Amino acid sequence: MADGTAGLVASLQEEILAVYEDGLRLTGLAAAAGTGSADEVCADARDMLIASSSWRSLPTTLRRVLAERDAAEQGRISQAVADERRRIARELHDRMGYCLSMTQRQLELYDIRRSTDPAAAEGHWSGAWEALRDSMRHLRAVTCTLHSRPALHSLDAALRAYLQSADTADVTVTVHVNGDESWVPPRVVDESFLVLREAARNALAHATPRSLRISVDITPYELCGTVLDNGRGFDTTGPVRGSCGLASMTERADALGGRLLCTSLIEVGTRVRLTVPLTGHGVENIA
């Protein structure tokens, strides 16, 4: 047994004896024990307790309890570390990964159009620089332990701003946000935006859709967001390209107490549906 544990066990034993003696005095048992002083009676009772088999087995019991406590604490620490690693991975993928992907796409479009449409190419060059600046900002946030971020003022505006910056030239895109966004806590707005944006980004990057629809329905009790495309679809039973993004979306939904459901049919399209309960939020704002 380690010296630290041995000392702790000995200290606990002394505390138990002290409490035992105090209990004798408080209940009057020592004074009622017949002849002899209370101190003598307590000393005799202490000796009898120490000689008992239960007392002899106490160090083993204490060691086991301490070992179980330490194991549980180590488990909590390991789980906390794993949770933090997943959280940082989500932030890197959903924020920096998006910005770097946007930078790459804007530079590709710049290279394609610089000889045929210099004005459009210049816009793509500016877009690449803006996306790169965003990636540096998110990197600083990660290295500063993900300090508080400004809350999104509008889920609808954030989704539309993303789609304006994305390459949707050959895609019919619609966005509908129905309901009062004031019913949604800021953190839920922020996390829901990241989930829906990632679903839309995956569709535009991998599905080659002709149309993309993002809809969000908000009630005082639930936020329900859907990203629907009519692209190539994929086999949901096998490995999925970009599955890191799907895992990140699922983890964000779980962290909100919500659910993410992805359904897809080959050559038909894909639907990603996010539902988040809002019970306890917004109800007091109903007129």
Backbone torsions as a table, in degrees:
resi	resn	phi	psi	omega
1	MET	NA	135.0	-178.8
2	ALA	-64.5	151.1	-177.6
3	ASP	-57.8	-39.3	-179.4
4	GLY	-63.0	-42.6	178.8
5	THR	-68.3	-40.6	179.0
6	ALA	-60.4	-44.9	178.6
7	GLY	-62.7	-39.6	179.8
8	LEU	-66.5	-40.5	178.3
9	VAL	-63.0	-45.4	179.4
10	ALA	-61.4	-41.0	179.2
11	SER	-64.4	-41.0	178.4
12	LEU	-64.5	-39.1	178.4
13	GLN	-62.1	-43.4	179.3
14	GLU	-63.8	-39.8	178.6
15	GLU	-64.3	-39.5	178.8
16	ILE	-63.4	-42.4	178.6
17	LEU	-63.8	-41.2	180.0
18	ALA	-63.5	-43.8	178.4
19	VAL	-64.0	-37.5	179.0
20	TYR	-62.1	-46.7	179.6
21	GLU	-65.9	-42.0	177.9
22	ASP	-60.6	-37.3	179.0
23	GLY	-65.0	-39.2	177.5
24	LEU	-60.6	-44.8	-178.1
25	ARG	-67.1	-43.3	-177.0
26	LEU	-65.5	-33.3	-178.8
27	THR	-85.6	-5.5	178.7
28	GLY	79.0	5.0	-178.6
29	LEU	-64.5	-36.2	-179.0
30	ALA	-64.9	-43.0	-178.8
31	ALA	-69.5	-27.2	-177.3
32	ALA	-91.6	8.6	-173.6
33	ALA	-83.8	8.5	178.2
34	GLY	97.3	-140.1	-178.3
35	THR	-71.2	159.8	178.1
36	GLY	97.0	154.2	-179.9
37	SER	-75.6	164.6	177.8
38	ALA	-60.8	-38.1	-180.0
39	ASP	-63.6	-40.6	179.6
40	GLU	-65.8	-41.9	179.3
41	VAL	-63.8	-43.0	178.8
42	CYS	-62.5	-39.2	179.6
43	ALA	-64.8	-41.7	177.8
44	ASP	-63.1	-43.4	179.8
45	ALA	-63.8	-37.9	178.5
46	ARG	-62.7	-44.6	179.5
47	ASP	-62.5	-40.1	179.4
48	MET	-65.1	-39.1	179.6
49	LEU	-65.0	-44.7	-178.0
50	ILE	-64.6	-32.0	-178.7
51	ALA	-78.4	-11.0	-175.8
52	SER	-74.7	154.6	179.5
53	SER	-65.9	-32.8	179.3
54	SER	-62.8	-41.2	179.3
55	TRP	-67.0	-39.4	179.7
56	ARG	-63.9	-30.2	-180.0
57	SER	-86.1	-6.8	-176.7
58	LEU	-60.1	-44.7	179.6
59	PRO	-56.7	-40.6	178.7
60	THR	-62.8	-42.7	179.3
61	THR	-63.6	-44.1	179.7
62	LEU	-63.8	-41.5	178.1
63	ARG	-60.7	-42.8	179.7
64	ARG	-63.1	-44.0	179.9
65	VAL	-63.0	-42.9	178.7
66	LEU	-64.7	-40.8	178.9
67	ALA	-64.1	-41.3	179.0
68	GLU	-65.7	-39.1	177.5
69	ARG	-63.2	-45.0	179.6
70	ASP	-63.0	-40.3	179.3
71	ALA	-64.3	-41.4	178.9
72	ALA	-64.4	-39.2	179.5
73	GLU	-65.9	-42.0	177.3
74	GLN	-62.5	-38.4	177.6
75	GLY	-63.2	-42.0	178.8
76	ARG	-65.2	-39.5	178.7
77	ILE	-64.5	-44.9	179.4
78	SER	-61.7	-41.0	179.4
79	GLN	-66.6	-39.8	178.8
80	ALA	-62.9	-41.9	178.0
81	VAL	-63.4	-43.9	179.4
82	ALA	-63.2	-42.2	179.2
83	ASP	-63.3	-41.3	-179.5
84	GLU	-67.2	-37.8	177.9
85	ARG	-64.1	-42.0	178.0
86	ARG	-65.2	-39.5	179.8
87	ARG	-62.7	-45.3	178.7
88	ILE	-64.9	-38.5	178.1
89	ALA	-61.6	-41.0	177.9
90	ARG	-62.8	-44.1	-179.2
91	GLU	-63.0	-43.2	179.1
92	LEU	-63.6	-43.8	-177.4
93	HIS	-69.9	-49.2	-171.0
94	ASP	-79.4	-26.5	-178.3
95	ARG	-104.1	-63.8	-179.8
96	MET	-67.8	-41.6	-179.9
97	GLY	-58.9	-43.1	178.1
98	TYR	-61.5	-47.5	-177.5
99	CYS	-62.5	-41.8	179.5
100	LEU	-68.4	-37.0	176.2
101	SER	-63.5	-41.4	178.0
102	MET	-64.9	-39.2	177.7
103	THR	-60.3	-46.9	179.7
104	GLN	-60.4	-44.7	-177.8
105	ARG	-66.2	-40.3	179.1
106	GLN	-64.7	-37.5	177.7
107	LEU	-68.5	-37.3	175.9
108	GLU	-61.4	-44.2	179.6
109	LEU	-67.1	-35.8	176.0
110	TYR	-61.3	-44.6	-178.7
111	ASP	-64.9	-35.9	-179.1
112	ILE	-69.6	-38.1	-168.4
113	ARG	-106.2	-3.1	-173.9
114	ARG	-65.6	-25.8	-179.4
115	SER	-92.8	-26.0	-176.9
116	THR	-100.2	-29.0	-177.6
117	ASP	-145.2	78.8	-175.4
118	PRO	-57.0	-36.5	-178.6
119	ALA	-64.9	-45.9	178.0
120	ALA	-65.0	-38.5	179.3
121	ALA	-61.8	-39.6	178.8
122	GLU	-62.9	-36.7	176.6
123	GLY	-63.7	-39.9	177.8
124	HIS	-67.6	-35.3	177.8
125	TRP	-64.1	-43.9	177.6
126	SER	-64.0	-39.3	178.3
127	GLY	-63.4	-37.4	178.6
128	ALA	-64.7	-42.8	179.0
129	TRP	-64.2	-40.0	179.8
130	GLU	-65.0	-43.0	178.2
131	ALA	-64.8	-37.2	178.9
132	LEU	-67.2	-39.4	176.6
133	ARG	-63.7	-38.3	177.5
134	ASP	-63.3	-39.9	-179.8
135	SER	-64.7	-37.4	177.4
136	MET	-67.3	-37.6	178.2
137	ARG	-63.9	-43.2	178.9
138	HIS	-67.8	-34.3	176.8
139	LEU	-63.2	-42.1	177.8
140	ARG	-62.9	-37.6	179.0
141	ALA	-63.8	-41.6	180.0
142	VAL	-65.3	-44.8	-178.1
143	THR	-70.6	-16.1	175.2
144	CYS	-99.9	32.6	178.6
145	THR	57.1	38.0	172.8
146	LEU	55.0	58.4	179.6
147	HIS	-63.1	169.6	-174.9
148	SER	-57.2	137.4	179.3
149	ARG	-106.0	149.6	175.5
150	PRO	-60.4	136.1	-179.2
151	ALA	-71.3	146.0	174.3
152	LEU	-67.1	137.4	179.1
153	HIS	-83.4	-25.2	-176.9
154	SER	-154.8	124.8	175.5
155	LEU	-65.8	-41.4	179.3
156	ASP	-60.2	-47.5	-178.3
157	ALA	-66.0	-38.8	-179.1
158	ALA	-65.4	-41.7	178.9
159	LEU	-65.2	-42.4	179.6
160	ARG	-66.6	-38.1	178.3
161	ALA	-64.1	-40.3	177.3
162	TYR	-60.8	-48.5	-176.8
163	LEU	-64.6	-31.2	176.7
164	GLN	-67.0	-31.2	-179.7
165	SER	-86.7	-15.3	-178.6
166	ALA	-84.3	165.5	178.8
167	ASP	-88.4	93.7	-177.9
168	THR	-120.8	27.2	-174.3
169	ALA	-59.3	-36.1	-176.5
170	ASP	-105.4	17.7	-175.8
171	VAL	-125.9	132.5	173.4
172	THR	-82.0	116.6	-173.5
173	VAL	-116.5	134.4	175.0
174	THR	-132.2	145.5	177.2
175	VAL	-132.0	129.5	176.6
176	HIS	-134.3	122.5	173.7
177	VAL	-118.8	113.6	-176.6
178	ASN	-111.5	134.2	179.9
179	GLY	112.4	174.4	-176.0
180	ASP	-93.3	114.4	-178.3
181	GLU	-68.0	-16.5	177.9
182	SER	-68.1	-15.5	176.4
183	TRP	-75.3	-12.4	-173.9
184	VAL	-102.9	124.7	176.7
185	PRO	-59.2	147.9	-177.6
186	PRO	-53.6	-41.2	-179.3
187	ARG	-63.5	-38.1	179.9
188	VAL	-68.0	-38.7	176.2
189	VAL	-59.1	-48.7	-177.0
190	ASP	-62.6	-50.0	-178.0
191	GLU	-67.5	-38.2	179.4
192	SER	-64.9	-39.3	176.7
193	PHE	-59.6	-44.5	-179.2
194	LEU	-63.1	-38.8	178.7
195	VAL	-66.0	-49.5	-176.7
196	LEU	-67.6	-37.7	177.9
197	ARG	-63.9	-42.2	179.7
198	GLU	-64.6	-38.9	177.8
199	ALA	-64.0	-41.8	178.3
200	ALA	-67.5	-40.5	179.7
201	ARG	-62.6	-43.0	177.9
202	ASN	-60.5	-42.3	-179.7
203	ALA	-62.5	-46.9	-178.2
204	LEU	-68.2	-33.8	-176.1
205	ALA	-80.4	-33.1	-168.9
206	HIS	-120.9	-22.4	-170.0
207	ALA	-95.5	-16.3	-175.4
208	THR	49.0	57.1	-177.5
209	PRO	-81.6	158.6	171.1
210	ARG	-90.5	-25.4	177.9
211	SER	-142.2	151.1	179.0
212	LEU	-140.4	126.8	-178.5
213	ARG	-123.7	127.5	174.6
214	ILE	-115.1	122.3	178.7
215	SER	-129.9	140.5	178.5
216	VAL	-132.4	125.0	176.8
217	ASP	-114.8	125.9	-176.4
218	ILE	-119.4	126.2	170.8
219	THR	-121.1	172.1	177.2
220	PRO	-62.8	-14.7	-173.7
221	TYR	-112.0	-14.4	-173.2
222	GLU	-160.3	143.1	167.0
223	LEU	-108.1	129.1	178.7
224	CYS	-127.9	114.9	179.7
225	GLY	-116.5	138.7	-177.8
226	THR	-132.2	134.4	171.8
227	VAL	-117.4	118.3	-174.7
228	LEU	-124.2	128.2	176.4
229	ASP	-131.4	158.4	178.5
230	ASN	-110.1	40.6	-178.2
231	GLY	-85.1	-154.6	-171.3
232	ARG	-74.4	-19.4	-179.7
233	GLY	70.9	178.0	178.5
234	PHE	-158.6	165.4	179.7
235	ASP	-82.2	109.3	-176.9
236	THR	-72.8	-9.4	-178.9
237	THR	-89.4	-11.0	-177.8
238	GLY	-116.1	-177.3	177.5
239	PRO	-59.3	139.6	-176.0
240	VAL	-115.0	130.6	174.0
241	ARG	-62.9	133.5	-176.6
242	GLY	76.7	22.4	-176.4
243	SER	-64.4	-22.0	175.6
244	CYS	-60.0	-39.8	177.4
245	GLY	-64.7	-40.9	179.1
246	LEU	-65.5	-39.7	177.8
247	ALA	-64.9	-41.0	179.5
248	SER	-63.8	-42.3	178.7
249	MET	-62.5	-42.2	179.9
250	THR	-63.3	-42.6	179.9
251	GLU	-64.9	-38.9	178.3
252	ARG	-65.4	-41.7	177.7
253	ALA	-62.3	-44.4	179.4
254	ASP	-61.5	-40.7	-178.4
255	ALA	-64.4	-25.1	177.8
256	LEU	-89.6	1.7	-175.4
257	GLY	75.8	17.1	-177.2
258	GLY	-105.0	-160.6	-176.5
259	ARG	-145.8	142.2	175.3
260	LEU	-117.6	129.5	179.1
261	LEU	-127.1	124.5	179.5
262	CYS	-117.8	122.7	176.2
263	THR	-124.5	144.8	-176.5
264	SER	-153.6	146.3	174.5
265	LEU	-128.4	134.3	179.9
266	ILE	-58.5	130.9	178.4
267	GLU	63.2	14.1	176.3
268	VAL	-117.0	-49.8	178.8
269	GLY	146.7	-176.4	-175.8
270	THR	-136.1	142.8	174.0
271	ARG	-126.9	127.0	173.9
272	VAL	-112.6	124.5	-175.5
273	ARG	-123.2	124.2	178.4
274	LEU	-111.7	127.4	174.5
275	THR	-125.0	132.5	-179.6
276	VAL	-132.4	123.9	177.7
277	PRO	-71.1	142.3	179.3
278	LEU	-119.5	19.2	-179.2
279	THR	-55.9	129.5	-178.8
280	GLY	93.8	-5.7	178.8
281	HIS	-122.7	135.5	170.8
282	GLY	83.8	-21.1	-176.3
283	VAL	-61.1	-37.6	-178.0
284	GLU	-69.3	-12.5	-178.5
285	ASN	-90.3	-3.8	-179.2
286	ILE	-73.2	130.9	-179.4
287	ALA	-69.2	NA	NA
